[in-house]
Every structure is written in structure tokens, then in C-alpha cells.
Amino acid sequence: MAESAEAPPALRHAEEVMGTVFSFDVRGGEPGPVQAALEEAIAQLHRVDEVFSTYREDSQISRLARGELSVEQCDPEVAEVLGLGAEAERLSEGWFSTRYEGRLDPTGIVKGWATERAARHLAAAGASGVSVNGGGDVQLYGVPGSHRPWRVGISDPLRPGSLAAVVSAAGVDELAVATSGTAERGAHIVDPSTGKSAVTDLVAVTVVGPHLTWVDAWATAAFAMGSRQALDWLESLPDIEALLITAGDEVRCTGGLAQRLG
């Protein structure tokens, strides 16, 4: 992401957590409160990992899945995330699910939700520009400088090292970009009609909208649907744009995506 000549000082940090890397790029604000907010956001991510990791036998989500805890006995965030997952499942007509191979697994919504929450925490602390990249999915707030918006490159899955497009946050105060595909999540994307890995003509779906919680879930659902159904469904969602790439190297876009490229 390029900076303008008048960009405010940047506070940058990379943190390994939740099985991936979270990259922070924070601009402006009072240094003390912003630094404190960054440390709090990082601590929150580690707490999310402790609570929601399906790889930890002692995590609350693992214990909930085994019936050892009730939702009421878990941290309040568990009910919040499961509620978001249920809403995503309803709005996607089951193409998004918080279950994997019959087991409770809200992984598909947790990372986007956690990334968005971390970015929002930094913006609330007074930062004028915030970019939080959670394993390739990005939540943006504000601007990095006075003459340049945040920009996010979308990788071309068929041409490693190349970009399929660049998304610009020009003219908006918040923007999120999430990609689902064979390179990102592979077999973890499920066809709800079979309960097995989705068979799709797509190699990648990138979804753009205000909130990463939702665009991350919509990218997962759209990938499982396949290009024809996904494009029609994504067009029906308010404030959502998308770029779909098929295995045959066909690129399909929602009608308003061009306004977000640059």
C-alpha cells in the first residue's frame, strides 16, 4: 500500500496468532493512546485464539462442541459469533455454515470478525487511518494520508506473483476485502447439500464491502456456490461488490465493482 508524501507517521506491527499473521498499519492519532490500543488489539486476538481455536482441546469452542460447556458458560463473544454465523447461514441459504464435518466450527466467521474488531478498536482510539490484514483479508478505516486512499491488491490465483485487480477505498471511511479460494482455504469450504468439500468452477472469490465479518463469510459462501449462482446472489446483497475467477481463467464481476478499482 503506497503512502503519500504527507502521510502521518505509521505504526506497524506483525503478530503471529490464530494460525496466521496479522499485519497492522496505523496512521495518525496521539501516539500513547494508539500504541496502547494496538497492544490491546493484539491481546484481544490472542484471547480469541484461546476461546475459538478448534485445534485446542481446552478452548471454549472445543468444549462447547463436546457438550462440556453451554453457550451461557462461555465468554459473551461466543454467543455473539455464533449469532453472526447463524445470520450468515440464513442470508446465504445455508451456503455458509458454522459446522464442518458435522462438528461445530465457526472458523469461517471468527477471523473476519476478529480482524474487524481489532481495526475498529484502533480507529476508536483516534487513529486517522487503520489497516489490519488478517491472513490476507483486510479491514480498512480512514485514510493513510491526505492525498491517497488505502489500496488493496487482489492476487491472481492463476498467475502467482501477479495481481488480478487493485481495490481502492477512495471516498469511503471503511472498507473490507476478503478472498476465498483453493489457495486460501481449499477443502475447508463445504457444500452444505453434501457436507463435503465444495466442487466448484471457481478458483477464487474476492468480496468487497464495509465490514470484514460479512465479506469474509460471503466470500466463503460464494466460492462454494460456483460462479453462476454466486454472481446472482452477490448482486442481490446491499453494499457488496465482488470479483470471481474461474478455473477456466474467466473473470466475472458485480456491476458496481469498477467504482472500487483504482
C-alpha positions as CSV (number, residue, x, y, z in Angstrom):
1,M,0.0,0.0,0.0
2,A,1.5,3.2,-1.1
3,E,1.9,6.3,1.1
4,S,1.5,9.9,0.1
5,A,4.3,12.5,0.7
6,E,2.3,13.9,3.6
7,A,1.4,10.7,5.2
8,P,1.4,10.8,9.0
9,P,3.8,8.6,10.9
10,A,3.0,4.9,10.6
11,L,2.8,2.4,13.5
12,R,3.4,-1.0,12.0
13,H,3.3,-4.4,13.6
14,A,3.0,-8.1,12.6
15,E,1.7,-10.7,15.0
16,E,1.5,-14.4,14.6
17,V,-1.7,-15.6,16.1
18,M,-4.7,-17.8,15.1
19,G,-2.6,-19.8,12.8
20,T,-1.7,-16.9,10.6
21,V,-0.1,-13.5,10.6
22,F,-2.0,-10.3,11.4
23,S,-0.4,-7.1,10.0
24,F,-1.2,-3.7,11.4
25,D,-0.6,-0.4,9.6
26,V,-1.9,2.5,11.8
27,R,-1.6,6.2,10.9
28,G,-2.2,9.4,12.9
29,G,-3.7,9.9,16.4
30,E,-1.9,10.5,19.7
31,P,1.0,8.1,19.9
32,G,0.3,7.0,23.5
33,P,-3.4,6.0,23.1
34,V,-2.8,4.5,19.7
35,Q,0.1,2.4,20.9
36,A,-2.0,1.2,23.9
37,A,-4.9,0.4,21.6
38,L,-2.6,-1.7,19.4
39,E,-1.4,-3.7,22.4
40,E,-5.0,-4.2,23.5
41,A,-6.0,-5.3,20.0
42,I,-3.2,-7.8,19.9
43,A,-4.2,-9.2,23.3
44,Q,-7.7,-9.5,22.1
45,L,-6.6,-11.6,19.1
46,H,-4.7,-14.0,21.4
47,R,-7.8,-14.3,23.6
48,V,-9.9,-15.0,20.5
49,D,-7.5,-17.8,19.6
50,E,-7.7,-19.2,23.1
51,V,-11.5,-19.2,23.0
52,F,-12.3,-20.2,19.4
53,S,-9.4,-22.4,18.2
54,T,-10.7,-25.8,17.1
55,Y,-7.1,-27.1,17.4
56,R,-7.0,-26.5,21.2
57,E,-8.8,-29.3,23.1
58,D,-9.3,-26.9,26.0
59,S,-10.7,-24.0,24.0
60,Q,-14.3,-23.0,24.9
61,I,-15.4,-23.7,21.3
62,S,-14.0,-27.3,21.5
63,R,-15.5,-27.9,24.9
64,L,-18.8,-26.5,23.6
65,A,-18.7,-28.8,20.7
66,R,-18.2,-31.8,23.0
67,G,-21.1,-30.7,25.2
68,E,-18.9,-29.9,28.2
69,L,-20.0,-26.3,28.3
70,S,-23.2,-24.4,27.4
71,V,-23.1,-21.2,25.4
72,E,-24.1,-19.4,28.6
73,Q,-21.0,-20.7,30.3
74,C,-18.7,-19.4,27.6
75,D,-17.4,-15.9,27.1
76,P,-20.1,-13.5,25.7
77,E,-18.2,-13.3,22.4
78,V,-19.1,-17.0,21.7
79,A,-22.8,-16.2,21.7
80,E,-22.0,-13.1,19.5
81,V,-20.0,-15.1,17.0
82,L,-22.5,-18.0,16.8
83,G,-25.3,-15.5,16.3
84,L,-23.4,-13.9,13.4
85,G,-22.7,-17.3,12.0
86,A,-26.4,-18.2,12.2
87,E,-27.3,-15.0,10.4
88,A,-24.7,-15.6,7.7
89,E,-26.1,-19.1,7.2
90,R,-29.7,-17.7,6.9
91,L,-28.8,-15.0,4.4
92,S,-26.7,-17.4,2.3
93,E,-29.4,-20.0,2.3
94,G,-27.1,-22.5,4.0
95,W,-24.0,-22.0,1.8
96,F,-22.2,-20.6,4.8
97,S,-22.1,-22.8,7.8
98,T,-20.6,-22.9,11.3
99,R,-20.3,-26.7,11.1
100,Y,-17.6,-28.7,9.4
101,E,-17.9,-32.5,9.0
102,G,-20.8,-32.4,11.5
103,R,-18.8,-30.6,14.2
104,L,-19.2,-27.1,15.5
105,D,-16.6,-25.0,13.8
106,P,-17.1,-21.2,13.4
107,T,-13.7,-20.7,11.9
108,G,-15.3,-19.3,8.7
109,I,-16.5,-16.2,10.6
110,V,-14.1,-15.8,13.5
111,K,-11.1,-14.4,11.7
112,G,-13.0,-11.8,9.8
113,W,-14.9,-10.7,12.9
114,A,-11.7,-10.6,15.0
115,T,-9.8,-8.6,12.3
116,E,-12.7,-6.1,12.0
117,R,-12.9,-5.7,15.8
118,A,-9.2,-5.1,16.1
119,A,-9.3,-2.4,13.4
120,R,-12.3,-0.8,14.9
121,H,-10.6,-0.7,18.3
122,L,-7.7,1.3,16.8
123,A,-9.9,3.7,14.9
124,A,-11.8,4.3,18.2
125,A,-8.5,5.2,19.8
126,G,-8.1,8.2,17.5
127,A,-6.1,6.8,14.6
128,S,-6.8,8.6,11.3
129,G,-6.0,5.6,9.2
130,V,-6.1,1.9,10.1
131,S,-5.3,-1.2,8.0
132,V,-5.5,-4.6,9.7
133,N,-4.7,-7.6,7.4
134,G,-5.6,-10.9,9.0
135,G,-4.1,-13.7,6.9
136,G,-4.9,-11.9,3.6
137,D,-8.3,-10.4,4.5
138,V,-8.2,-6.7,5.2
139,Q,-10.3,-4.2,7.2
140,L,-9.6,-0.5,6.5
141,Y,-10.7,2.7,8.3
142,G,-9.9,6.3,7.4
143,V,-7.0,7.2,5.1
144,P,-3.3,6.7,5.2
145,G,-2.6,10.3,4.2
146,S,-4.2,13.4,2.9
147,H,-3.8,12.7,-0.8
148,R,-4.1,8.9,-1.2
149,P,-6.6,6.3,-0.1
150,W,-5.9,2.8,1.1
151,R,-5.4,0.4,-1.8
152,V,-5.5,-3.4,-1.6
153,G,-4.1,-5.7,-4.3
154,I,-6.1,-8.9,-5.2
155,S,-3.8,-11.7,-6.1
156,D,-4.3,-13.6,-9.4
157,P,-4.5,-17.3,-8.4
158,L,-3.7,-18.4,-11.9
159,R,-0.6,-16.2,-12.2
160,P,1.4,-16.4,-9.0
161,G,3.0,-13.0,-8.2
162,S,0.6,-11.1,-10.3
163,L,-2.4,-9.0,-9.4
164,A,-5.9,-9.6,-10.8
165,A,-7.1,-6.1,-9.6
166,V,-6.5,-3.3,-7.1
167,V,-9.3,-2.2,-4.8
168,S,-9.4,1.4,-3.7
169,A,-11.0,2.8,-0.6
170,A,-11.4,6.3,-2.1
171,G,-14.5,8.1,-0.9
172,V,-15.4,5.8,1.9
173,D,-14.5,5.7,5.6
174,E,-14.5,2.0,6.0
175,L,-13.8,-0.9,3.5
176,A,-13.1,-4.6,3.8
177,V,-11.7,-7.0,1.3
178,A,-11.8,-10.8,1.7
179,T,-10.8,-13.7,-0.6
180,S,-11.9,-17.3,-0.6
181,G,-10.4,-19.9,-2.9
182,T,-8.4,-23.0,-3.3
183,A,-5.2,-21.2,-2.3
184,E,-6.7,-19.8,0.9
185,R,-9.0,-22.4,2.4
186,G,-9.3,-25.3,0.0
187,A,-11.1,-28.3,1.4
188,H,-12.5,-26.3,4.4
189,I,-15.1,-24.8,2.1
190,V,-18.1,-27.0,2.2
191,D,-21.1,-27.7,0.0
192,P,-24.0,-27.7,2.6
193,S,-26.1,-30.0,0.5
194,T,-23.5,-32.8,0.8
195,G,-21.5,-31.8,3.9
196,K,-18.3,-32.4,1.8
197,S,-15.7,-30.1,0.2
198,A,-17.4,-27.9,-2.4
199,V,-17.0,-28.8,-6.0
200,T,-16.9,-25.5,-7.9
201,D,-15.8,-23.9,-11.1
202,L,-14.2,-21.1,-9.1
203,V,-10.6,-20.8,-8.1
204,A,-11.1,-17.5,-6.1
205,V,-13.8,-15.1,-5.0
206,T,-12.9,-11.7,-3.6
207,V,-15.7,-9.7,-1.9
208,V,-15.6,-6.0,-1.1
209,G,-17.9,-4.2,1.4
210,P,-17.8,-2.1,4.6
211,H,-17.4,-4.9,7.2
212,L,-15.0,-7.8,7.1
213,T,-17.2,-10.0,9.3
214,W,-19.6,-10.2,6.4
215,V,-17.5,-10.0,3.3
216,D,-15.4,-12.9,4.7
217,A,-18.5,-15.0,5.2
218,W,-19.9,-14.0,1.8
219,A,-16.6,-14.9,0.0
220,T,-16.7,-18.4,1.6
221,A,-20.4,-18.9,0.7
222,A,-19.9,-17.6,-2.9
223,F,-17.0,-19.9,-3.5
224,A,-19.0,-22.9,-2.6
225,M,-21.9,-21.9,-4.8
226,G,-20.0,-21.7,-8.0
227,S,-19.8,-18.7,-10.4
228,R,-23.3,-18.6,-11.9
229,Q,-25.2,-18.8,-8.6
230,A,-22.7,-16.8,-6.7
231,L,-22.7,-13.8,-9.0
232,D,-26.5,-13.5,-8.9
233,W,-26.6,-13.8,-5.2
234,L,-23.8,-11.3,-4.6
235,E,-25.5,-8.8,-6.9
236,S,-28.5,-9.0,-4.5
237,L,-26.6,-8.1,-1.4
238,P,-26.5,-4.4,-0.4
239,D,-23.2,-2.5,-0.4
240,I,-21.3,-5.6,-1.7
241,E,-19.1,-6.0,-4.8
242,A,-17.1,-9.0,-5.9
243,L,-14.6,-10.4,-8.4
244,L,-14.9,-14.1,-9.3
245,I,-12.2,-16.0,-11.2
246,T,-13.0,-19.4,-12.7
247,A,-10.6,-22.3,-13.3
248,G,-11.0,-21.5,-17.0
249,D,-9.5,-18.1,-16.4
250,E,-12.8,-16.3,-16.8
251,V,-13.2,-13.2,-14.7
252,R,-16.7,-12.2,-13.6
253,C,-17.6,-9.0,-11.6
254,T,-20.6,-7.5,-9.9
255,G,-22.0,-4.4,-11.6
256,G,-20.5,-1.8,-9.2
257,L,-17.0,-3.2,-8.8
258,A,-15.5,-0.9,-11.3
259,Q,-16.2,2.0,-9.0
260,R,-14.0,0.4,-6.3
261,L,-11.0,-0.3,-8.6
262,G,-8.0,2.0,-8.9
